[in-house]
């Protein structure tokens, strides 16, 4: 029996972006950039708030791509990197720098725990970025871990 996983849809990705930005405005966060990638690291939806600085899109992409590529939130990757810096420097070099070791890259999973993609958020503190991303994922009716 083959199990087919439905891909992350444009409607879901747009709902994640909208939910992330709603949470950010509720927190009075600094202007954010939000990108949603599918499981193949292809962009599905993106928004940059007025006033977000120049590199926010690039940083948000690096967070999301790192989360997809390593199948873990970037806050977890940042902790792992502290204990094994040589390995994670090698990972960064191997992927051409398209990974960020700062909170704000959050994996998106279906109810069974399968990876659907990731959201990357940049603009405020890493912790705020991650909390906004988590809120966006939940508001879109998706999860971040098995059974979510």
N, C-alpha and C positions, 0 to 999 in steps of 0.2 A: 504494500500500500504506500503510495506517495502522498506526502503532505505538502500542500501548496500554501505558501505564506503570501498573503495579500500585500502588495507594496504600499508604502506610505503614499497617500493621495495628496493632490494639490490642496483639496479642501481641508484635510487634516493639518497639513503644513501651514496653511494660512491661518487656521484656528490657533495653532501653537504660537505663531508670530503675534497674533492679536492678543492672546492671553498673556504672553510674556510682556508685551508693551503695556497692557492694562495693569498688570502687577507692578511694573516699574513706575507708572504714573501714580499709582496708589501709595507707593513708597517714597515718592518724590526723588527717584533715582536720577542720576545724571543721564543725559541723552545716550541712548543705546543703539547698537546695531545688532540685529538678530538674523541668523541664517539657519535654515533647516535643510539638512542633507539626507538623502535616502541611504539605504544600506551599502550602496556602491559609491558613496561620497559624492553623488551628483546633487547640485543645488535644486531644491524644489521651491523654496520661498525665501524671500529676503526683504528686510526693511531696515532703513537707517533713519532714525529720528532727526528732526531738525536740530542742528547744533552738535551732533555727534562728530567727533574729530576724524581726521583724514584716515587713519589706519584702523579704525574700528571694524570695518568690513573684513579686512585681512586677518585681524586678530580673531574675530568671531569665526571665520572660516577655519583658521588653524585649530581653534578649540573644538569645533564640530568634527573636523576631519581626524584629529587626534583621538577623539572619543570613539568614532566609528572604527578607525584603523586598529585601535588597541582594545576595542570592546569594553571600555571602562570610562567612567566620568573622569574629566581632567583633574578634578580635585584628588581623586584616588591616584591618578598617574603622578601628580606632583609629589604626593607622599612617597610613592614607590621610588621616584627619582632621587629623593634625598638619600635613600639607602643604597642606591646603585647608580651613581651619576655617570660612570663610564658607559654603561649599557644605554642609558637614556640619551646621552650625547650622541652615541652611535646611531640610535633610532632617529634622532633629529637629522643627522647628516644623511642617513639612508633615504629619508623621505623628503629631502630638499628643504628642510625647515618647516614643513607643513604640519606642525604639531605644536601646541602650546601647553606648557605645564603650569596652568593657572586655572582655578575654578571658573566654571562658566560653560564648559562643554559637557553636555548631559546626553546620555544614550536614551533612545526611545525604543520601547519594547511593546510587543503585543501581550495579550493575557497569558500566553504560554511561555513568555520570556524570550521569544525570538527577537533578534535585533532588527528593527525597522529603519533606523537611522540615528541621527543625533541633531541636537540644536546647539548652536554656539552663540553666546551672548558676550558682548564687550561694551564697556562704557563706564561702569561703576566699579566698585570693588569686586573681586572675584567671587566673594561670598554672595553679594547682592545679585550679581549676574547669574549665578547658579540658582539661587532661590527664585528669581524671576523665570528662568528657564523651566524649573520644576513646576511652577504654577501654570505656565503656558501648556506644558505637556498634560497636566491633570485636567485643565479646563478644556482641552481638546478630546478628553475621554481616553487618553492613552496612559501608559505606565512607563516606569523606569526599571522595573525588575519583574521577575516571574510572579504571576498572580496579582500584579498591580492593577 
